Amino acid sequence: MLAPSPWTPDSWRARPALQQPEYPDPAALERVLGELRVLPPLVTSWEIVQLRELLAEAAAGRRFILQAGDCAERFVDCTSPRITNSLKVLIQMSLVLVVGAQKPVTRIGRFAGQYAKPRSASEEIRDGFSLPSYRGDIINRPEFTAAARAPDPDLLLRGYERAALTLNFIRALVKGGFADLHHPEYFDLDWVRHSSQADEYHRMASTIREGLSFMENVLGVRAGESDRIDFFAAHEALHLDYESAQTRRVPRRPGWFNLTTHFPWAGLRTNQPDGAHIEYLRGIENPIGVKVGAGFTREQVARWLDLLDPQRMPGRLTLIHRFGAQGVGDGLPRLIEAVRAEGGLALWICDPMHGNTQLTAAGVKTRCFEDIASEIEQAFDIHRAYGQRLGGVHLEVTGENVTECIGGARGQSEADLSRAYESEVDPRLNYEQSLELAFLIARKMKNGS
């Protein structure tokens, strides 16, 4: 293939850019982008390099990745209780996975930037009236009015500020011992005592605490940084003006870094090899992900690998596969074979959420817990059959008591959805369903998958 053309943070502008908002005032947009270009970065290059190294370990089977968080963050949810609960459920799930995987677990939150969402239709029609679709709080507002649905560039600054506040609070929590593994009771959500999995969770937490104590007594020192956890932020690199505005060179490191997040990814609607999003992602030093679904071709796989990971470096490229419970048995083997044919060394992560979305008879978007669990279990088995390991999972979850997905241990039904359905875009697993899924994954890994 021909060598790629020279790359700059704005070279994507010469390619077809899908899912981008059309701002009514280009001058206002440029004013906002000018501000973003000089504001402090949200993350650092050394954090990005560290994550790239950890993802390489996961690709080699020595680590497991838990990537989880909101479908689409809302500005109104940038509050201390919401952020705390999101971090709690992420830590709690990872504790369960540590025991099951018998290896380190790296936590990557879908937070501090997951404010934009692709939409299948550019317009939404209600009662015969058409308006632009809601595309996330960083672009427009969910209220069905002409003023709310008009793209507003000032929301980019609001998104940057909310992301900074979220990251600052999470860093303070972690630094303050919130995630001390010696004291799992610090992040024990109130609902756990009511869960059918409560006793098993507490046994696992005690096992971790006792194991740390034993190791420290033998070594005579505190076991490394066992009172701290690493966390990283991720979001879909959808809004290219926003992403490129904070893409910079840094002192003493070669290349360009996207400093809005540690781990950006391209979604299924924007992963075209000749498109603007892949053009943007190919030039940054961050580890990057690509969502892959049923419609992929071998040619696309070859192009992704050649453009995004030409040197075949573990930790550089993550393939996030999302086929659905009914399609993973056919799609995933074909994908594995295509990647192997190109000499790819990607990290494999299963997204069991997006391929299992359905509409109820009343037109409510939901997902079935049993379908989600089935796709994960099948993914483990397929990777094992090919002599490799599934390296992680990519989930849409919340620390709140929402009713957006059906199924699970409590048998949540379609009738329950109206009780606490909050998502403006896609349905999320609530905290109890999230923990139940973590137990299922842990058992699967214990059994050798």
C-alpha positions as CSV (number, residue, x, y, z in Angstrom):
1,M,0.0,0.0,0.0
2,L,1.0,3.6,-0.5
3,A,2.7,5.4,2.4
4,P,0.3,7.5,4.4
5,S,0.4,11.3,3.8
6,P,2.1,13.6,6.3
7,W,0.1,13.8,9.6
8,T,-0.8,16.9,11.6
9,P,-3.5,17.3,14.3
10,D,-5.7,18.9,11.6
11,S,-4.9,16.6,8.7
12,W,-8.2,14.8,9.4
13,R,-10.0,17.9,7.9
14,A,-9.1,16.6,4.4
15,R,-11.1,13.4,5.0
16,P,-14.8,12.6,5.2
17,A,-15.8,13.5,8.8
18,L,-18.9,11.7,9.9
19,Q,-21.0,12.5,13.0
20,Q,-19.7,16.1,13.3
21,P,-22.0,18.9,14.4
22,E,-22.8,21.8,12.1
23,Y,-22.3,25.0,14.0
24,P,-24.4,27.9,12.9
25,D,-21.6,30.4,13.9
26,P,-18.1,29.2,12.7
27,A,-16.5,32.3,14.3
28,A,-17.8,31.3,17.7
29,L,-16.5,27.8,17.2
30,E,-13.0,29.1,16.4
31,R,-13.1,31.3,19.4
32,V,-13.8,28.4,21.7
33,L,-11.2,26.2,20.0
34,G,-8.6,28.9,20.5
35,E,-9.3,28.8,24.2
36,L,-9.1,25.0,24.3
37,R,-5.7,25.1,22.6
38,V,-4.1,27.1,25.5
39,L,-5.9,25.6,28.5
40,P,-3.9,23.1,30.6
41,P,-4.0,19.5,29.6
42,L,-6.5,17.1,31.3
43,V,-4.0,14.2,31.4
44,T,-0.3,13.9,31.1
45,S,2.0,12.1,28.6
46,W,3.6,9.9,31.3
47,E,0.2,8.6,32.3
48,I,-0.5,7.8,28.7
49,V,2.8,6.0,28.3
50,Q,2.1,4.1,31.5
51,L,-1.3,2.9,30.2
52,R,0.2,1.9,26.9
53,E,2.7,-0.4,28.8
54,L,-0.1,-1.9,30.9
55,L,-2.2,-2.6,27.8
56,A,0.8,-4.4,26.3
57,E,0.9,-6.6,29.4
58,A,-2.8,-7.3,28.9
59,A,-2.2,-8.2,25.3
60,A,0.4,-10.7,26.5
61,G,-2.1,-12.3,28.9
62,R,-0.5,-10.9,32.1
63,R,-3.2,-8.4,33.0
64,F,-7.0,-7.9,32.5
65,I,-8.7,-4.7,31.5
66,L,-12.0,-3.4,33.0
67,Q,-13.3,-0.5,30.9
68,A,-16.6,0.7,32.3
69,G,-18.7,3.7,32.9
70,D,-21.5,5.9,31.5
71,C,-22.9,5.5,28.0
72,A,-23.0,9.3,27.8
73,E,-22.0,11.6,30.7
74,R,-24.3,14.4,31.6
75,F,-23.2,17.8,32.9
76,V,-25.8,17.6,35.6
77,D,-24.2,14.4,37.0
78,C,-20.9,16.1,37.7
79,T,-21.5,15.9,41.4
80,S,-19.5,14.3,44.2
81,P,-22.1,11.6,45.0
82,R,-22.4,10.5,41.4
83,I,-18.6,10.5,40.8
84,T,-18.0,8.7,44.0
85,N,-20.5,6.0,43.2
86,S,-19.1,5.6,39.7
87,L,-15.6,5.1,41.1
88,K,-16.9,2.7,43.8
89,V,-18.6,0.4,41.3
90,L,-15.5,0.3,39.1
91,I,-13.3,-0.6,42.0
92,Q,-15.8,-3.1,43.4
93,M,-16.1,-4.9,40.1
94,S,-12.3,-4.9,39.7
95,L,-11.8,-6.5,43.1
96,V,-14.0,-9.4,42.0
97,L,-12.1,-9.8,38.8
98,V,-8.7,-9.8,40.6
99,V,-9.7,-12.9,42.4
100,G,-11.1,-14.5,39.3
101,A,-8.3,-13.6,36.9
102,Q,-5.5,-14.2,39.5
103,K,-3.7,-11.3,37.8
104,P,-3.7,-7.5,38.0
105,V,-6.7,-5.6,36.7
106,T,-6.4,-2.2,35.2
107,R,-9.4,0.1,35.5
108,I,-10.3,2.5,32.6
109,G,-13.3,4.6,33.3
110,R,-15.7,5.8,30.6
111,F,-15.7,9.2,32.3
112,A,-14.2,12.7,32.2
113,G,-15.0,13.2,28.5
114,Q,-17.7,10.8,27.4
115,Y,-20.0,13.7,26.5
116,A,-20.5,13.1,22.8
117,K,-22.4,10.3,21.2
118,P,-22.9,9.2,17.6
119,R,-26.5,8.9,16.4
120,S,-28.1,6.7,13.8
121,A,-30.2,9.6,12.5
122,S,-29.3,13.3,12.2
123,E,-32.9,14.4,12.9
124,E,-35.4,13.4,15.6
125,I,-39.2,13.6,14.8
126,R,-41.8,14.0,17.5
127,D,-45.5,14.5,16.7
128,G,-44.5,15.4,13.1
129,F,-42.0,18.0,14.2
130,S,-38.3,17.5,13.2
131,L,-35.3,18.8,15.1
132,P,-31.5,17.9,15.2
133,S,-30.8,14.8,17.2
134,Y,-29.4,15.1,20.7
135,R,-25.7,14.3,20.3
136,G,-24.5,14.7,23.9
137,D,-24.0,17.5,26.4
138,I,-20.8,18.7,24.7
139,I,-22.7,19.4,21.5
140,N,-26.3,20.3,22.3
141,R,-29.0,19.7,24.9
142,P,-31.6,16.9,25.3
143,E,-34.7,19.2,25.5
144,F,-36.8,18.9,22.4
145,T,-36.7,22.6,21.4
146,A,-35.0,24.4,18.5
147,A,-32.8,26.4,20.9
148,A,-31.7,23.3,22.9
149,R,-30.9,21.2,19.8
150,A,-28.8,23.8,18.1
151,P,-25.1,22.9,18.4
152,D,-23.4,25.4,20.8
153,P,-19.6,25.7,20.8
154,D,-19.6,27.1,24.3
155,L,-20.6,23.6,25.5
156,L,-17.1,22.4,24.5
157,L,-15.7,24.6,27.2
158,R,-18.3,23.3,29.6
159,G,-17.3,19.7,28.7
160,Y,-13.6,20.5,29.3
161,E,-14.4,22.0,32.7
162,R,-16.6,19.1,33.8
163,A,-13.9,16.7,32.7
164,A,-11.3,18.6,34.7
165,L,-13.5,18.7,37.8
166,T,-14.2,14.9,37.5
167,L,-10.6,14.0,37.1
168,N,-9.5,16.3,39.9
169,F,-12.0,14.8,42.3
170,I,-11.2,11.2,41.4
171,R,-7.5,11.9,41.8
172,A,-8.1,13.4,45.2
173,L,-10.2,10.4,46.3
174,V,-7.5,7.9,45.2
175,K,-4.7,9.9,46.7
176,G,-6.7,10.1,50.0
177,G,-6.9,6.4,50.4
178,F,-10.5,5.9,49.1
179,A,-9.3,2.9,47.1
180,D,-7.0,1.4,49.8
181,L,-7.3,-2.4,49.2
182,H,-6.5,-3.0,52.9
183,H,-9.9,-1.4,53.7
184,P,-12.5,-2.6,51.1
185,E,-15.2,-1.4,53.4
186,Y,-14.3,2.1,52.4
187,F,-15.9,1.5,49.0
188,D,-18.6,-0.9,50.0
189,L,-21.9,0.4,48.5
190,D,-24.9,0.3,50.8
191,W,-26.8,-2.0,48.5
192,V,-24.3,-4.9,48.7
193,R,-25.8,-6.2,51.9
194,H,-29.1,-6.7,50.1
195,S,-27.5,-8.3,47.0
196,S,-27.8,-12.1,46.4
197,Q,-24.0,-11.9,45.8
198,A,-23.2,-10.1,49.1
199,D,-21.7,-13.0,51.0
200,E,-19.4,-14.0,48.1
201,Y,-18.3,-10.5,47.6
202,H,-17.3,-10.0,51.2
203,R,-15.4,-13.3,51.2
204,M,-13.5,-12.1,48.1
205,A,-12.7,-8.8,49.8
206,S,-11.5,-10.6,52.9
207,T,-9.3,-12.8,50.8
208,I,-7.6,-9.8,49.2
209,R,-7.1,-8.1,52.5
210,E,-5.7,-11.3,54.1
211,G,-3.4,-11.9,51.1
212,L,-2.0,-8.4,51.4
213,S,-1.4,-8.8,55.1
214,F,0.4,-12.1,54.6
215,M,2.6,-10.7,51.9
216,E,3.5,-7.6,53.9
217,N,4.4,-9.7,57.0
218,V,6.7,-11.9,55.0
219,L,8.3,-9.0,53.2
220,G,8.4,-6.8,56.3
221,V,7.3,-3.8,54.2
222,R,4.1,-2.5,52.8
223,A,3.4,-4.3,49.6
224,G,4.3,-1.8,46.9
225,E,1.5,0.6,46.4
226,S,-1.3,-1.6,47.6
227,D,-3.0,1.3,49.3
228,R,-3.5,2.9,45.9
229,I,-4.9,2.0,42.5
230,D,-4.2,3.2,39.1
231,F,-7.1,4.6,37.1
232,F,-7.3,5.9,33.6
233,A,-9.9,7.8,31.7
234,A,-11.3,7.0,28.2
235,H,-13.9,8.3,25.8
236,E,-14.9,8.0,22.2
237,A,-12.8,10.4,20.1
238,L,-15.9,11.6,18.3
239,H,-15.8,15.4,18.2
240,L,-12.6,16.0,16.2
241,D,-12.4,19.7,16.7
242,Y,-12.4,19.1,20.5
243,E,-9.8,16.3,20.3
244,S,-7.4,18.1,18.0
245,A,-7.5,21.3,20.0
246,Q,-5.8,19.6,22.9
247,T,-3.4,17.5,20.8
248,R,0.1,18.7,21.5
249,R,3.8,17.9,21.6
250,V,5.3,17.6,25.1
251,P,8.9,18.2,26.4
252,R,11.3,15.3,26.2
253,R,8.9,12.9,24.4
254,P,8.6,12.4,20.6
255,G,5.3,12.7,18.8
256,W,1.9,14.1,19.5
257,F,-0.4,13.3,22.5
258,N,-4.1,13.8,22.8
259,L,-4.2,15.3,26.3
260,T,-8.0,15.2,26.8
261,T,-7.9,11.5,27.7
262,H,-5.6,8.5,28.2
263,F,-7.4,6.1,25.8
264,P,-9.5,7.4,22.9
265,W,-11.3,5.1,20.6
266,A,-13.2,5.1,17.2
267,G,-16.7,3.9,17.3
268,L,-18.5,1.6,14.8
269,R,-20.0,4.6,12.9
270,T,-16.6,6.4,12.5
271,N,-14.1,3.6,12.0
272,Q,-13.8,3.8,8.2
273,P,-10.1,3.5,7.3
274,D,-10.3,6.4,4.9
275,G,-12.3,8.6,7.2
276,A,-11.3,11.5,9.4
277,H,-11.4,9.7,12.7
278,I,-8.9,7.0,11.8
279,E,-6.8,9.7,10.1
280,Y,-6.7,11.6,13.4
281,L,-6.0,8.6,15.6
282,R,-3.2,7.3,13.5
283,G,-1.0,10.2,14.4
284,I,-1.2,10.4,18.2
285,E,0.9,8.5,20.7
286,N,-2.0,7.4,22.9
287,P,-3.0,3.8,23.0
288,I,-6.1,3.7,20.8
289,G,-9.1,1.5,20.4
290,V,-11.3,0.6,17.4
291,K,-14.8,-0.8,17.8
292,V,-15.5,-3.7,15.4
293,G,-18.9,-5.2,14.5
294,A,-20.5,-7.6,12.1
295,G,-20.0,-5.6,9.0
296,F,-16.1,-5.6,8.9
297,T,-14.1,-6.9,6.0
298,R,-10.6,-8.3,5.8
299,E,-9.5,-5.3,3.8
300,Q,-10.7,-3.0,6.7
301,V,-8.8,-5.1,9.2
302,A,-5.6,-4.8,7.1
303,R,-6.0,-1.1,6.7
304,W,-6.6,-0.5,10.4
305,L,-3.5,-2.4,11.3
306,D,-1.3,-0.7,8.7
307,L,-2.6,2.8,9.5
308,L,-2.9,2.5,13.3
309,D,-0.3,0.0,14.3
310,P,2.2,-0.2,11.4
311,Q,5.0,-1.4,13.7
312,R,2.8,-4.1,15.4
313,M,3.6,-2.8,18.9
314,P,1.7,-4.5,21.7
315,G,-0.3,-1.9,23.7
316,R,-0.8,0.4,20.7
317,L,-4.0,-1.0,19.3
318,T,-7.0,-2.4,21.1
319,L,-9.8,-4.1,19.1
320,I,-13.1,-3.8,20.9
321,H,-15.4,-6.4,19.4
322,R,-19.2,-6.0,19.6
323,F,-21.1,-8.7,17.7
324,G,-24.1,-9.4,20.0
325,A,-24.9,-12.8,21.6
326,Q,-26.3,-14.1,18.4
327,G,-23.5,-13.0,16.2
328,V,-20.3,-13.4,18.2
329,G,-20.0,-17.1,17.3
330,D,-19.6,-16.2,13.6
331,G,-18.1,-12.8,13.7
332,L,-15.3,-13.2,16.3
333,P,-13.5,-16.2,14.7
334,R,-13.5,-14.3,11.3
335,L,-12.0,-11.3,13.0
336,I,-9.3,-13.3,14.8
337,E,-8.3,-15.0,11.6
338,A,-8.2,-11.7,9.7
339,V,-5.9,-10.1,12.4
340,R,-3.6,-13.1,12.5
341,A,-3.3,-13.0,8.7
342,E,-1.9,-9.5,9.0
343,G,0.4,-10.2,11.9
344,G,-1.5,-8.1,14.3
345,L,-0.7,-8.0,18.0
346,A,-3.8,-6.2,19.2
347,L,-5.4,-6.4,22.7
348,W,-8.8,-8.0,22.5
349,I,-11.7,-6.5,24.5
350,C,-15.3,-7.6,24.4
351,D,-18.1,-5.0,24.3
352,P,-21.2,-7.1,25.1
353,M,-23.5,-4.0,25.3
354,H,-23.9,-2.4,21.9
355,G,-24.6,-5.6,19.9
356,N,-27.4,-6.5,22.3
357,T,-29.6,-3.4,22.3
358,Q,-33.3,-4.0,21.7
359,L,-36.6,-2.1,21.8
360,T,-39.5,-3.1,23.9
361,A,-43.0,-3.3,22.6
362,A,-43.4,0.3,24.0
363,G,-40.4,1.5,22.0
364,V,-38.1,1.8,25.0
365,K,-34.4,1.0,24.3
366,T,-33.0,-1.7,26.6
367,R,-30.6,-4.6,26.9
368,C,-31.0,-8.1,28.4
369,F,-28.6,-9.1,31.1
370,E,-28.5,-12.7,29.9
371,D,-27.6,-11.6,26.4
372,I,-24.7,-9.5,27.8
373,A,-23.4,-12.4,29.9
374,S,-23.8,-14.9,27.0
375,E,-21.7,-12.8,24.6
376,I,-18.9,-12.5,27.2
377,E,-18.9,-16.2,27.9
378,Q,-18.8,-17.0,24.2
379,A,-16.0,-14.5,23.7
380,F,-13.9,-16.2,26.4
381,D,-14.4,-19.6,24.8
382,I,-13.7,-18.5,21.3
383,H,-10.4,-16.8,22.2
384,R,-9.4,-19.9,24.2
385,A,-10.2,-22.1,21.2
386,Y,-7.8,-20.0,19.1
387,G,-5.0,-20.3,21.7
388,Q,-5.3,-16.7,23.0
389,R,-7.0,-14.9,25.8
390,L,-9.7,-12.3,26.0
391,G,-7.9,-9.3,27.5
392,G,-10.8,-7.3,28.9
393,V,-14.4,-6.1,28.8
394,H,-15.9,-2.8,27.8
395,L,-19.2,-2.1,29.7
396,E,-21.8,0.7,30.1
397,V,-22.6,0.8,33.8
398,T,-23.6,3.2,36.5
399,G,-23.3,3.3,40.3
400,E,-26.9,4.4,40.6
401,N,-30.1,2.4,41.1
402,V,-31.4,2.8,37.6
403,T,-33.7,0.4,35.7
404,E,-32.5,0.5,32.1
405,C,-31.5,-3.2,31.4
406,I,-33.7,-6.1,32.0
407,G,-32.8,-9.5,33.6
408,G,-30.3,-10.4,36.2
409,A,-30.6,-12.0,39.5
410,R,-33.6,-9.9,40.6
411,G,-35.4,-10.6,37.3
412,Q,-35.9,-7.0,36.3
413,S,-38.6,-6.9,33.6
414,E,-39.8,-4.5,31.0
415,A,-42.4,-3.2,33.5
416,D,-39.6,-2.1,35.7
417,L,-37.9,0.2,33.1
418,S,-40.2,3.1,33.8
419,R,-39.3,3.2,37.5
420,A,-35.8,4.8,37.1
421,Y,-34.8,5.1,33.5
422,E,-32.3,8.0,33.3
423,S,-30.1,7.5,30.3
424,E,-30.6,10.0,27.4
425,V,-28.9,7.6,24.9
426,D,-28.2,3.9,25.7
427,P,-29.2,1.7,28.7
428,R,-26.7,0.9,31.4
429,L,-26.3,-1.9,33.9
430,N,-27.1,-0.7,37.3
431,Y,-24.8,-1.3,40.3
432,E,-26.3,-4.7,41.2
433,Q,-26.3,-6.0,37.7
434,S,-22.7,-4.8,37.3
435,L,-21.5,-6.7,40.3
436,E,-23.4,-9.8,39.3
437,L,-21.7,-9.7,35.8
438,A,-18.3,-9.3,37.5
439,F,-18.9,-12.5,39.4
440,L,-19.8,-14.3,36.2
441,I,-16.7,-13.1,34.5
442,A,-14.5,-14.0,37.5
443,R,-15.9,-17.6,37.6
444,K,-15.2,-17.9,33.9
445,M,-11.6,-16.8,34.4
446,K,-11.2,-19.2,37.3
447,N,-12.2,-22.0,35.1
448,G,-9.3,-21.3,32.8
449,S,-10.7,-19.1,30.1
